[in-house]
Amino acid sequence: MKKSITIAILIFFIFGNVHAQNTVLTIDGVRYKPATAFEDGSSMNDSKSDGVIYKKIKGKFYKRVYDGAIKTSWFGAAGDGRSDDSKAVQKAITWCVENNKNLDVDGMHLIRTPLVIDRKVDSSKFYEYFILSSNSGGGFITDSAIPIFTSSIPFKGNPVSQLVNFCELTFRTTDKELSSFVLDSSKFLRIQFINCSFNGIKLLNANKYVQTIYLTNCNIRNFKGTFFKCMSNTYDFKMIGTIAEHGDGTCLYLTNPTGCSIQGSLIEGMKGTAITFNGSRGINISGNYFEGNDLGDIRCDVKAVCRGVAIVGNLFANINKKEPLYSIYWGPAIGAISHGNDAMTNLHFLSDKTEVDIKDSAKNKLTNRETAKSDSTRVEIP
């Protein structure tokens, strides 16, 4: 008899304890399970209870039941494009960065205070991408002259925050006249934008060097000024499979581009140029479609010498009615090639110091040297 009672008590203790450990609480429609350990495996304590992912209820800790990425709405973000979500989204970003989780942007968030992403460059804690993405048309909008993303790590000219992947997001400003940007100057390194849309907003304006910023399959339009502007060395900038249209200014201004490439993209309808670069040490512009850019498609005619320029297999579809505009304006250049390109009007305007190997075709003039008197007036880029 005593043996049976002992066995019964033991069974009750085991199954009762298992049941207690698997008790699920539902709070405001959200399920929580008991938790004794935090994300990193350390024991739970009050400081780790954030009230969103982890809660303390009647002296016990519980963890939110979820599958996949953390969501911005969990932290109180309205996501309606009208309410200021700066504080709520910042809480979500901070939690994800600290705990190496990705963030699902599940709404259109109005941002009036720059969002801080601190992922110290070359820190072993941040060797993998932090992914901000949306599968529901989410993104960020601002009505202020701010960069949407910044870093609080002391900035002395070198990038300070790294490895962020923005995917399937929309970035907008309510007024393209504002100096609104996605990134704060050159504070970020190793950043990717994949399948993102930029409407009215510019990417960055940097006085210090920029390195490893990629745009892949993105959509850019309706901005004013220069979408991507770097006034110092530009290392490893890439734009691939991207559509850029109807910009009230210049799409890309790169200073001394080094290991940069613009490939398989469309740049059309700029009030300035498609691409301007000041000097170079390796830039590849290939397989693109250019049309209707008022000050020309490619200009490398500013002060510094351009080296290692390869312009290959592009179509320049400018049909010029007001003036005999050329598609490519060359300044001092050494070790440059232009092969397999075709222009529907005039292609190359060569300066006295241009050394370029040309194997192209053009409907009108291949170069301005085909006539003793130039029929083009060079337009200076402000």
N, C-alpha and C positions, 0 to 999 in steps of 0.2 A: 504493500500500500504506500509506504513511504517513498519507495522507488518510483512509483507511478506519479506521485505528487511532484517529486523532484523533476522528473522528465517534463511534466506539464508546465511547471514554472520556467524551466529552461527554454521550452518551445515558445512560451509566451514572451519571455525576455528577448529571444532572438528575433522573432517575427514582429514583435511590438517595436523593437528598436529599429529594424529595417523600415517598418512603416513610418516611424517618426522621421527617419532620415529622408524619406521620399515624399513627405507631405508637401503638397503644392498649394500655395496660397494665391488667391486671385485678388488683386488690389486694383480698383479702377479699371478692370478689364485686362490687367497685365498679370501674367503668371510668374511666381517666384518659388524657387526651391531652396531648401536649407543649404547653407554653405559654411564650411569651416576653413576653407583655404581661398586665398586671393588669386588673381590671374597668374602671378609669378610663382605660385606654390607656397607662399608664406602664409602664416596663420592670420586669420581675420582679426581685426581690431576696429575700434571706433573710427580711427583716422581714415580707414579704407572704405567706410560706408558713405558713399556719395549721394545716396537717396534716389539714384536713377538706375544704375546697374546693380548696386548692392544696397540693401536696406537692413536696418536693425529693428526688429519687431519683438517686443516683450523679452528683451535680453538676448535674442538669438539673431544670427545673421542669415540673410536670404539673398540669392542671386537671381537676377532677371533671367527668365527662360527665353532664349532667342537663338536663331540660326543665321549665320552670315554676318554682314557688316552692322556696325552701330548706326543708328539713325539720328539725324539732327532733331527730328520732332520729339524724341524721347527727352531731350533736355529743355523742352519748352519753346522751341522755335515754331512760329505760326506758319511760315512757309507760304504766305498769301501774297508776297510781293509788296505789301503796304505797311505791315508792322515791322518795326525795327528789331531784327533778329540778331543783332551783333553780339549781345551778351550770351544768348542761348547757344548760338553756333560756336562761339569761342569756348564755352564749356565743353561742347562735344569734341572740338578739335583737340583741346588740351588733354582730355581723358584718353582719346585715341592715340595721340602722340606718346603720352607717358606709358601706355600699355600696349603699344605696337599693334593696334587694331585699325582696320580700314573704316571709312565713314561713308554712309549712304546719304546723299543729299536729297531728302525726300520732300522738296518744296522749293519755291522760288523765294530766296531770302534777301530781304532788304538789309543792306549793310551800310552803316554810317560811321562806324569806328573800325579801322583796319584790323583784320583777323591775324593773330600772331601764330606762326608756325615755327617753332624752334626745334630744329633737327641738326645739331651741330655737325659741321662738315668733317668728314673722316672719323666721326665717332663710331666705335664698333656697335653701339646700341642702335645706330640708324644706318645699317648696311643694306636694308631692304626698303622697297618703296612704301610710302604712305599713300594709299589710294583714296582719293575723293571722287566718287562717281554717282551717277543717277541713272536709273532705268525708267524714270517717270517724268522726264522733262524738267528736272530740278536744276538749280543753279543759283547765281548771285546777281543782284541788281543794286546799284548805288545811285543816290541823288546828290552825292557829295564829291568834291574834288579831292579824292583820296586814292591810294592804292588799296585794293580789296585785301591783299595779303602782304604781310610784312613779317619781320622777325625782331625780337627784343634782344637778341645776342649782339653785343657791341660790334659795330660796323666801322671798319677803318679802310675800306676800299676793296677788300677781298670778300667773295661770297661767304655767308655765314651759316646758311641753312640749306639742306640738301635732300635729294631723292624724294620728290613729290610727284605723283602721277594724277593729273586731272583728266577724267574720262567721262564722256557723254554729258558734259555740263554746258549750260548757257551762261554767258557773262554779258551784262547789259548795263548801260547808264541811261538815266531818264533824259539826259540832255548832253548831246555830243559836244556842246561848247565847253563843258566842264573838263578840267584836266583830271579825268578819271582813268585809272590804270588797273590792270589785274595784279601785276607784281610791282613791288617796291624797288625801283632802281635795279641794282645788280646784287641784291642781297641773297639771291637764290642760285643754286648750282644743281645741275643734273635734274632738270625739270622737264616733264613731258605733258603735252596737251594732245589727247587723242579723241577724235570725233567731237570736238568742242566747237561751240558757236560764239562769236564775238560780235555784238551788235552795238555800234556807237562808241564802244569803249576801246582803249588802246592797251597794248600788252605791257610795254615798259618804256621808260625814258631814263637812260643810264649815263652818268658822267664817268663812271669807273668801268673796269672791264666786265664783260659778260661771258659766261662759259656754259656750254652744254644746255641749251634750251631747244627743245624739239617741238615742232608743230606737225602733226600727222592727221591727214583727212579732216582738217578743220574748215570752218566757214567764217570768213571775216568780211564785215561790211559796215558802211555808214559812219565811219569814224571821221574825226577832223584832226588834222595835224599829221603826225607820223605814227603809224601803228607800232612799229618796233624801231627804236632809235637808240643806238649806242655810240657815244662820242669818244670812247676809248677802244682798246683792242676787243675784237669780237671773236671768241674762240668757239669752234664746234657748234655753230648755230645751223639748224636744219629745218627746212620746210618741205614737206613731201605730201603730194596728193591733196593739196589745199586749194580752196577757192577763195579769192579775195576780190571783191567788187565794190564799186561805188564809194570810194574813199575820197574825202575832201582833203587831199594831201598826198603824201608819199607812203607807200606800203612799208618798205624796208630801207633803213639807212644804217649801213654797217661801216664802222671805222676799222680799217686794217683787218678785214675778215681773214681768219686763219683756220683752214680745215673746215670751211663752211660750204653748204650746198643748198640749192633751191631746185627741186626736181619734181617733174610730173604735176605741176600746179598751174592754175589759171590766175593771172593778175590782170584785171580789166577795169577801165573806167576810173582811174585815179586822176585827181586834179593836178597832182605832182607827177612823180615817176613811179614805176613799179619797183625798181631796185636802184639805189644809189650807194656806191661804196667809195670810201676815201682811203686809197692805198689797198694793198692786199698781199697775202702770203699763202694763197691757195683758196680759190673759190670756184665751185663747179655750178654752172647754171645750165641745166639740160632738160630736154623733153617738156618744156613749158609752152603755154599759149598766152600770148600778150595781145591786148587790143585796147585802143582808145585811151591810152595814158597820155595826158596833155603835154607833159614835158619830156616825153621819150620813155622808152621801156627800161633801158639799162644805161646808167651814167657812171663812168669811172674817170671823170674829167676834172676832179678836184685836185688838191695840191700834191698829195703824196704819190709816189711811183707805185703802180700796180704790178705785182709779180704773180706768176702762177695762176693766170685766169684761163678757164676753159668754158667757152660758151658753145654748147653742142646740141644740135637737133631740136631747136626751138622754132615755133612759127610766130612771126611778128606780123600781126594782122591790122596794123594801123592803116586806115584809109584817110589820108590827111587832106582836108579841104581848105583850111585857112592858110597854111604855110608848108613849105617843103621840109617837114620834120623828119629827122632820122630816128631810127629805132634804138641804135646803140651809139653813145657818145664816148669817145676814148680820150683820155688824157695821157700822161706819161705811162707807158706800159712796156714791160720786158717779159719775155717768156710766155706770151699769151697766144691762145689759139681760138679761132672761131670757125667751126666746121659743121657742115650739114644743116645750116639754118636757112630759112627762106623768109623773105619779106615781101609783103604785098605793095610796098612803096619803096622808100629808101632805107638802106640798112645801116651802113657804118659811116660815122663822121669821125675822121682821124685827125689828131693833132700832129704837130710837127715832130713830137717825141714819142709817137706811137709805133711800137714794133709788135705786130701781130700777124700770125699766119692765118690767112683767110681762105677758106674753101667753102663758100656759101653761094646763094643765089638771091636775086632781088628782081622784082618786076620793073622797078624804075632804076635807080642808081645803086650799085653795090657799095660804092664809097664816094665821098665828096671829092676825091682826087680824080674822078673821071672827067672833070671839067676844069678849065684854067681858073675860072672864077667861081668861088663857092656860092651856092644858092641857099645857104642856110645861115641863120643867125643863132649863135649859141645862146642858150638860155641858162642863166646862173641859178642854182638852187639856193634858196634862202637858208 
